Amino acid sequence: MVGPRFPKSPLPGSLMSGATRRSALGLLLGAPLLSACAGVQQSLSQFSNPFSSSAPPAQPAGPPQQATTAGTGGVKVAVILPLSAAGNAGLAAQSMRNAAEMALAEFQNPNIQLLIKDDNGSPQGAQAGAQQAVDEGAEIILGPLFAQSVPAVAQVARTRGIPVIAFSTDSSVAGRGVYLLSFLPESDVNRIVEYSASIGKRSIAVLVPDNAYGNVVEAAAKVAVPRRGGRIVAFEKYGADRATPARTVAQQLGSADALFIADDGDAVVTVADAMTAAGANLRNIQLLGTGLWDNPRVYANASLQGGLYAAPDPAGFRAFSGRYRTKYGGEPIRTATLAYDAVALVAALARTQGTTRFSSDVLTNPSGFAGIDGLFRFRADGTNERGLAVMKVTQGGGVAVAGSPKSFGA
């Protein structure tokens, strides 16, 4: 198995001699991360639903962990995670810390030092960790994970003119100098709508949950569908009652050539069953979904076979998982790649971009960067855009029908 091969020099000489720093910057992280390796099927919905990681867990957190450092480079980088938070949040944070340290170890001669702070799963802890890190000379902050902790960190960072790359998937906390390196539902919607239009599916019925995630998907779909020359022929939200919205949409499927259900795996199966009970033949319409469809229950459901959803190409995560297992003896959480890519990015920028390494112009480079989960770029408003693959639901799992783009358009 071949591991990631980051540039041994800032960029290959042929690239630097034939391109400006700005245009070459998008090649910093490189595609060799996507090496083949036997891996684990772990649901993207785990800590990637925008509102599963937007608030700390109800259980009391443990005692805060002591701050630690990793690396000996001259550029100090804060990493703020809920390491002592209860339940899955703490486990996710530990996996992300491991991934951050793994990126540091795999990048050749990185000139960075990680200042790792535990925020205890609270805004107060995140703010204290950020303050401590900037007092110690941090030039950029990676984290936190919880949406409600991001503004607390941003308040500290902005007083020093320091950028933040957070891991929350709630785009409402992005903003000037606060960038989100996460799986945002807007990217999923844009990619699947774009692909469905390319195969002639432009009349779309939409079912989304009546919650914050559904609101984000609704807004994105109502922009993306007409932009691609399509129309939304039916739109319904559902709460605990799936049957009534399902019947309403089922009655209008005759004028649709695609049905978009945006929810996590368990809910998608329930909605599909409700549609079938309402008389809809889901085999006669193209089903569309988001990355939350990456779930064993979706793959096992007969009604969802052949459905299409947008998600990162799984090859990158399989390769990463193999290296992670070798190093740590366990499985990484799906979003551990975010911490890996964040550290790899700042290490690359520290090497190549001099004193402007973490400036807004550098971070919002329109060419973007290639990480474990494919291309990504930050927008000026702090949200991100990802180059996603289109996957098809089969009994054996997701199968790519359209690969990730190799570059971003304008």
WONOR-V245548 format. One record per run of one state. SS is the DSSP state (H for helix, E for strand, C for the rest). FROM is the first residue (numbers start at 1). LEN is the number of residues. Records with the same first field share a line. If there is no record, write none. Layout:
BEGIN
SS=FROM-LEN / FROM-LEN
END
This chain:
BEGIN
C=1-12 / 19-2 / 28-3 / 34-34 / 71-4 / 82-5 / 107-5 / 119-4 / 136-4 / 144-3 / 161-2 / 167-4 / 174-1 / 176-2 / 181-4 / 199-4 / 210-2 / 228-3 / 239-4 / 251-2 / 256-2 / 263-2 / 278-4 / 285-1 / 290-1 / 294-2 / 301-1 / 305-3 / 312-2 / 329-7 / 353-1 / 357-3 / 364-5 / 372-2 / 379-5 / 387-2 / 395-2 / 403-8
H=13-6 / 21-7 / 31-3 / 87-20 / 123-13 / 147-14 / 171-3 / 185-14 / 212-16 / 243-8 / 253-3 / 265-13 / 282-3 / 291-3 / 296-5 / 302-3 / 314-15 / 336-17 / 354-3 / 360-4
E=68-3 / 75-7 / 112-7 / 140-4 / 163-4 / 175-1 / 178-3 / 203-7 / 231-8 / 258-5 / 286-4 / 308-4 / 369-3 / 374-5 / 384-3 / 389-6 / 397-6
END
